[in-house]
Amino acid sequence: MVLAGCGGFGNATASTLPVDVHAKPDPREVAEHPCRYGDTARCVAKCEGGDAQGCNAAGIFFEFAERSDPLAASSFYGRACDANYGPGCDNLAWLYLHGRGVPRDLPHAMTLFMAAFDASNLACARGDGSGCLLAGEMLRDGRGIAEDADEALAMFRRACVAGEPRACEEAAP
């Protein structure tokens, strides 16, 4: 699972990356991007301040930590989803689908998948490549909506143009 909005170099290539990509970030960088650098406490604080990406990232930290806490993860994903952040709805749907930290509830999971698609599709329409990528994956898999390979391919192409390398791989013939 990718930490949506919480790291990576976007559409950077090896030739455009900083000279030392393994250099330890300075305190200013960690303070500005706590989710990217694994500072859970500050990432949670970003969520508390209303940052939906921060809420989703905090959920990921709690879901996949060495001592996983799916109940805490569901709370953070729920906050991200309530803010209409597609990846938060998608992650919360998976928890409901499998009954991890929340009761297993297939109808609610499908409702959350549909909300994730709607939010991602809207983000894509606004030019967010990661929204196009998630919407494409959901169309390809039939997750919360009917499978549509042609529309999925169109979404992957839009995401690729917007700089999402994974989408370029999906859109390749």
QUIURZI-V834824 format. One record per pair of residues at least 24 apart in sequence whose ideal C-beta (glycine too) atoms are under 8 Angstrom apart, sorted by the first residue. I is the first residue (numbers start at 1). GAP is how many residues later the second one is. D is the distance in Angstrom with one decimal. If there is no record, write none. Layout:
I & GAP & D
I & GAP & D
This chain:
1 & 59 & 6.9
1 & 63 & 7.6
1 & 90 & 7.8
2 & 164 & 7.7
3 & 32 & 7.1
3 & 33 & 7.9
3 & 54 & 5.7
3 & 57 & 5.7
4 & 49 & 7.0
4 & 52 & 6.2
4 & 53 & 8.0
4 & 83 & 4.0
4 & 126 & 5.7
4 & 130 & 7.6
5 & 30 & 7.5
5 & 48 & 3.7
5 & 51 & 7.1
5 & 52 & 7.1
5 & 82 & 7.5
5 & 125 & 7.0
6 & 27 & 8.0
6 & 29 & 3.9
6 & 30 & 5.4
6 & 37 & 7.7
6 & 47 & 6.5
6 & 50 & 7.7
6 & 51 & 4.1
6 & 54 & 7.5
7 & 26 & 7.8
7 & 28 & 7.2
7 & 29 & 4.1
7 & 30 & 7.9
10 & 153 & 5.6
11 & 152 & 3.1
11 & 153 & 7.1
11 & 154 & 6.5
44 & 32 & 7.8
47 & 29 & 6.2
47 & 32 & 6.2
47 & 33 & 7.8
50 & 33 & 7.5
52 & 27 & 7.4
52 & 28 & 4.7
52 & 31 & 3.7
52 & 32 & 7.5
52 & 33 & 3.7
52 & 36 & 6.4
53 & 27 & 7.4
53 & 32 & 6.6
55 & 24 & 4.2
55 & 25 & 4.0
55 & 28 & 7.1
55 & 30 & 7.3
55 & 33 & 6.2
56 & 24 & 4.0
56 & 29 & 5.9
56 & 31 & 5.2
56 & 32 & 4.3
56 & 35 & 6.5
59 & 29 & 6.9
59 & 32 & 5.9
59 & 33 & 7.7
60 & 31 & 7.1
63 & 28 & 7.4
63 & 32 & 7.6
63 & 37 & 7.7
63 & 38 & 7.9
69 & 32 & 7.3
70 & 25 & 6.0
70 & 30 & 4.2
70 & 31 & 2.7
70 & 32 & 7.5
71 & 30 & 4.1
71 & 31 & 7.4
72 & 29 & 7.6
73 & 28 & 6.0
74 & 26 & 7.9
74 & 27 & 4.6
74 & 28 & 4.9
81 & 31 & 6.7
81 & 34 & 6.4
81 & 35 & 7.6
81 & 38 & 8.0
84 & 31 & 7.9
84 & 35 & 4.9
84 & 38 & 7.6
85 & 34 & 6.4
86 & 29 & 7.9
86 & 30 & 4.7
86 & 31 & 7.4
86 & 32 & 7.8
86 & 33 & 3.7
86 & 34 & 3.6
86 & 37 & 6.2
86 & 45 & 6.1
86 & 48 & 5.4
86 & 49 & 7.7
87 & 29 & 7.3
87 & 33 & 7.8
87 & 43 & 7.7
87 & 47 & 6.3
88 & 28 & 7.9
89 & 24 & 7.4
89 & 26 & 4.4
89 & 27 & 3.7
89 & 30 & 6.1
90 & 26 & 3.9
90 & 30 & 7.8
90 & 44 & 6.5
90 & 48 & 7.5
90 & 53 & 7.8
93 & 50 & 8.0
93 & 51 & 7.1
110 & 34 & 5.7
112 & 32 & 7.5
113 & 25 & 6.9
113 & 30 & 5.0
113 & 31 & 2.6
113 & 32 & 7.6
114 & 30 & 4.4
114 & 31 & 6.6
115 & 29 & 8.0
116 & 27 & 8.0
116 & 28 & 6.5
117 & 26 & 7.6
117 & 27 & 5.3
117 & 28 & 5.3
124 & 31 & 6.5
124 & 34 & 6.2
124 & 35 & 7.4
127 & 35 & 6.5
128 & 34 & 7.2
129 & 29 & 7.4
129 & 30 & 4.6
129 & 31 & 7.8
129 & 32 & 7.7
129 & 33 & 2.8
129 & 34 & 5.4
129 & 35 & 4.2
129 & 38 & 6.8
130 & 29 & 7.3
130 & 34 & 6.3
132 & 24 & 7.4
132 & 26 & 4.3
132 & 27 & 3.6
132 & 30 & 6.2
132 & 32 & 7.1
132 & 35 & 6.7
133 & 26 & 4.1
133 & 31 & 4.8
133 & 33 & 6.3
133 & 34 & 4.7
133 & 37 & 7.9
136 & 31 & 6.6
136 & 34 & 6.5
137 & 33 & 7.9
140 & 30 & 7.6
